[in-house]
Amino acid sequence: MHEALRITEIFDVICQFATRSTLANLARTCQAFKESSLDELWKDLDTLAPLAGLLPASLWGELGGKMILRRPPSLDDWRLMQKYSSRVAVIRKTIFYARAVDQLLLVAWYSPPSSCIFPKLKVILSGMVLDERTQILRWMMGPSLTRLELTIHVVNETTHPFVSSLGTLCPNLTTVSLQRGLTSETELMVESMSQAICQWYHLVHATFNVLDTSAYTHISQLKSLTTLNLRLSHGVPEHLQDVELGPTPFPALTDLTIAVDDTSALAAWLSDLRLSPVNLTCNVGDFPMPVYHLCSLIGAHFCTRSLQSIYLDDPGSHYGWATVRLDETYPLLAFTRLRSVALHELCAISVDDHALKEFAAALPLLEVLHLSRCIFSIPGEEGAMPTFRGLFQLVKICPLLRELSIVIDTTQSEWVDLHRPGDGVCNHVLSMLILGNSRIDDPKRVALILGAVFTVLEKVDIEDWEHVPLYLLEDKETSLLLWHQVNDYLSDFAIVREQERWRGRLMET
């Protein structure tokens, strides 16, 4: 064996790139590789099924068509399991529907403490609290855990002690997702989940959709909490509205995602708050409030000096069905440090060249702008749509743009000088351009203009045409063919430009 492979750090790196079958073969055939291979092989498990395979078949039997345990696992059985379980750091699914889960349920009642079985376990993902399978989860909880994702499907006399004690079972969590599943919320559920939340003091990333006033007060005071994803069901915001928080609630918060059933719930929750996150995501269902009021609400309760990213979404709708004028978003222009704005999932934005220029002038630091990906023509109404003139102004004022979604009219381009589009304005960083159902009639001309302005753009992203609402448009096939032609031309022009640069370098030498 080469001497380099005797260096643990080098071999650990090699193991990270080996397939699972290769690791298993290494562990079996080469003693020098055994421990490192086994560590890598068992470090990250999809399920607990491999552990069940370690136990002898003689443990199991059947009675009345149900699996039974013939005898408790012996010390040797536990030692064998511990030899491998002690290497596990990540478990991705705690509930899986197979014979192995029934086997583990039977032996879990006889197991030693989790600190002995899973001393290195740090992450549990996609966990579910179900009445009959709580014992498996209890088996895995321990002080080594730093990340836990758990969905609570039932809280009763059996599961209540477990859920309410999560804070003491795993006190060192920094990342938590504790959510109610697709079940009705009960008083016992709120109580037990809130008790757990109140016992976590080191949270950095948290996701909750059930919490009482004590839990809400607790997380608002955490100086470690930087990321909060909060789902407020109907009636909860009014309940939390009366809580007296400290002078600076959520002092370290940088990323806030707030999901509400309607905007009135959002208004109720924000009524006495002034927050200073860097990134804000609002998922608003049942959207009755005008966009202007929503944007005004954000402007009134978030610090204009700190916010750099805004993403507004209506999860229950498909973008493009509702269209509003860009001036309804003008309250957002107070956030002059914005680098990312995404509105396309909430509604389609109708905008002309002048309004687009004003919007860009107020937010010159923009790197990501998603305004629209589909605008429907309404009979009797002609919605505003920018042209290349507005696009050139946007590129000139916001030179940092990396991503852009906007619907424009490319047919009005007769005034554009193809040798110097936009008087030579260029963007050298934009790599994602989504033009949705923009009007188009001359793909070669469009490609010439786009290729000259966006120098690193490889293609126009047309994946949205495979999804609703673009998928339903009557002219889908015709439009999609034209955009495919645009991308073909862009590819050809890029090859020509590269050849010209290559010839230029040769001439210089």
Helices and strands as residue ranges (DSSP letters): G 3-6, H 8-16, H 20-29, G 31-33, H 34-43, E 44-45, H 49-52, G 57-59, E 60-63, E 66-69, H 75-85, E 90-91, H 99-108, H 114-117, E 123-129, G 131-133, H 134-140, E 147-152, H 160-164, H 166-169, E 175-180, H 187-197, E 205-208, H 213-220, E 227-232, H 236-241, E 255-260, H 263-270, E 279-284, H 291-301, E 309-313, E 323-325, G 326-334, E 340-342, E 348-350, H 353-362, E 368-370, H 388-397, E 403-405, G 421-424, E 432-434, H 443-453, G 463-466, G 470-472, H 476-508
